[in-house]
Amino acid sequence: MKTKFRAATEKFLLLIALLVSFVFMLSVLKAGRTDWQLSRLEKERSIEILKSKTAMADLAIADRKRTAAQALEESQKRSRKLSELFVNLLDKKENANLFIKDLREKAELLNLVISGSSYVQPFRGEGSASRYFKSLFSFNVSGSYSDLKRFLWEVENNMGRAVKTNKILMPETISDKDGLAKAFVELEIYFSQ
């Protein structure tokens, strides 16, 4: 059996424990609320920072797109200009026969013999601009190997025309008993209108 003093002490201690737990709960709730509010404010700030970074990235992307568009436009202008320069440097289509005459003269100067030639009239090639034509000229040539090399170099580089060597076919033995080299050569010649 409890005494009155003991019962009052228990009630007092219970009241103090309840009061302490109530104060503790309030402080925890208040701290949690301020932490939550702080984290909410931090998150809002980080969202604003992310939004500003996104806006800056969008501006950078737009700037890069403008730069790329300008570079593409400049590249197209340069390409057109180079195409025009190329066409302006070309010999006229009407002078195709003169090229063949010059080619034969060059071969004779180097002591080479051209035989079995074929010529295709100038035509517009696939993907070529409408302002220039190309023609194919193929022939067999024979002479000394060094003269043959010089002839091919001069045809591509020294005749004042746009010429590309498509094929050079040589037999397995470069020269025969007499020291003559033989080759089949196909040239692509470019002309303007």
C-alpha positions in Angstrom: 0.0 0.0 0.0 1.2 3.3 -1.0 1.5 6.2 1.1 0.1 9.5 0.2 3.5 11.0 -0.1 4.7 8.2 -2.4 1.6 8.5 -4.6 2.0 12.3 -4.8 5.7 11.8 -5.7 4.8 9.3 -8.4 2.2 11.7 -9.8 4.7 14.5 -9.7 7.4 12.5 -11.5 4.9 11.3 -14.0 3.8 14.8 -14.7 7.5 15.9 -15.1 8.1 13.0 -17.4 5.1 13.9 -19.5 6.1 17.5 -19.5 9.7 16.7 -20.5 8.5 14.3 -23.3 6.0 17.0 -24.5 8.8 19.6 -24.6 11.0 17.1 -26.4 8.3 16.3 -28.9 7.7 20.0 -29.6 11.5 20.6 -30.1 11.7 17.6 -32.4 8.7 18.8 -34.4 10.0 22.4 -34.5 13.5 21.2 -35.6 12.0 18.9 -38.2 9.8 21.7 -39.4 12.7 24.1 -39.7 14.8 21.4 -41.4 12.0 20.6 -43.8 11.6 24.3 -44.5 15.3 24.7 -45.0 15.5 21.7 -47.3 12.5 23.0 -49.1 14.2 26.4 -49.6 17.4 24.7 -50.6 15.5 22.6 -53.2 13.7 25.7 -54.5 17.1 27.4 -54.8 18.6 24.4 -56.6 15.6 24.3 -58.9 16.1 28.0 -59.7 19.8 27.4 -60.3 18.9 24.4 -62.6 16.4 26.6 -64.5 19.0 29.3 -65.0 21.6 26.7 -66.2 19.0 25.2 -68.5 18.2 28.7 -69.9 21.9 29.3 -70.4 22.4 25.9 -72.1 19.4 26.7 -74.4 21.1 30.0 -75.3 24.4 28.2 -76.0 22.7 25.6 -78.2 20.9 28.4 -80.1 24.2 30.2 -80.5 25.9 27.0 -81.7 23.1 26.3 -84.2 23.5 29.9 -85.6 27.3 29.3 -85.8 26.8 26.0 -87.6 24.3 27.5 -90.0 26.7 30.4 -90.8 29.6 27.9 -91.3 27.4 25.8 -93.6 26.4 28.8 -95.6 30.0 29.9 -95.9 31.0 26.4 -96.9 28.3 26.4 -99.6 29.4 29.8 -100.9 33.0 28.6 -101.0 32.0 25.4 -102.8 30.0 27.4 -105.4 33.0 29.8 -105.8 35.4 26.9 -106.3 33.0 25.2 -108.7 32.8 28.4 -110.7 36.6 28.8 -110.6 37.0 25.2 -111.8 34.6 25.7 -114.6 36.3 29.0 -115.6 39.6 27.2 -115.8 38.3 24.5 -118.1 38.9 24.4 -121.8 35.8 24.8 -124.0 34.0 21.6 -125.2 34.6 22.6 -128.8 38.4 22.3 -128.2 38.2 18.6 -127.3 39.8 17.6 -130.6 42.7 20.0 -130.0 43.5 18.2 -126.8 43.8 14.9 -128.7 46.1 16.6 -131.2 48.2 18.1 -128.4 48.4 14.7 -126.7 49.7 13.0 -129.9 52.2 15.8 -130.4 53.4 15.4 -126.8 53.8 11.7 -127.4 55.8 12.2 -130.6 58.1 14.7 -128.8 58.9 12.0 -126.2 59.4 9.3 -128.9 56.3 7.4 -127.9 53.8 5.8 -130.3 50.1 6.0 -129.6 48.0 3.4 -131.3 44.5 1.9 -131.0 42.9 5.0 -129.5 39.2 5.5 -128.7 37.4 8.7 -127.8 34.0 9.4 -126.2 32.4 12.7 -127.0 32.0 15.1 -124.0 29.1 14.2 -121.7 27.7 15.3 -118.4 28.9 12.7 -115.8 26.8 11.4 -112.9 26.6 14.0 -110.2 28.6 16.6 -112.2 27.4 20.1 -112.3 25.5 21.1 -115.4 28.2 23.6 -116.3 31.0 21.1 -117.2 31.4 18.0 -119.2 33.8 15.1 -119.2 35.2 13.0 -122.0 37.1 9.7 -122.0 40.1 9.1 -124.2 41.8 5.7 -124.1 44.8 4.5 -126.1 47.8 2.2 -126.2 51.2 3.8 -125.9 54.6 2.3 -126.3 58.1 3.6 -125.9 60.9 3.7 -123.3 59.7 3.4 -119.7 61.2 6.7 -118.6 59.6 8.5 -121.5 56.3 6.8 -120.7 56.4 8.0 -117.1 57.3 11.6 -118.2 54.5 11.5 -120.7 51.9 10.5 -118.1 53.2 13.2 -115.7 53.1 15.9 -118.4 49.6 14.9 -119.5 48.2 15.4 -116.0 50.2 18.4 -114.9 51.6 20.3 -117.8 49.1 20.4 -120.7 47.0 23.3 -119.3 43.8 21.2 -119.1 41.9 19.4 -116.3 42.9 15.7 -116.9 42.6 12.7 -114.7 44.1 9.3 -115.3 41.4 6.7 -114.9 43.4 3.6 -115.8 46.9 2.5 -116.6 47.3 -1.1 -117.5 50.7 -2.6 -118.1 51.7 -6.2 -119.0 53.5 -8.2 -116.4 56.8 -7.5 -118.0 57.3 -3.8 -118.1 59.4 -3.9 -121.2 60.0 -6.3 -124.1 63.3 -7.5 -125.6 63.9 -4.2 -127.4 63.4 -2.2 -124.1 60.0 -0.8 -125.1 57.4 -0.4 -122.4 53.7 -0.8 -123.4 50.7 0.5 -121.5 46.9 1.0 -122.0 45.9 4.4 -120.7 42.4 5.9 -120.1 42.2 9.6 -119.4 39.2 11.6 -118.2 39.2 15.2 -119.6 37.0 18.0 -118.3 35.5 20.7 -120.5 33.2 23.7 -120.0 30.2 24.4 -122.2 
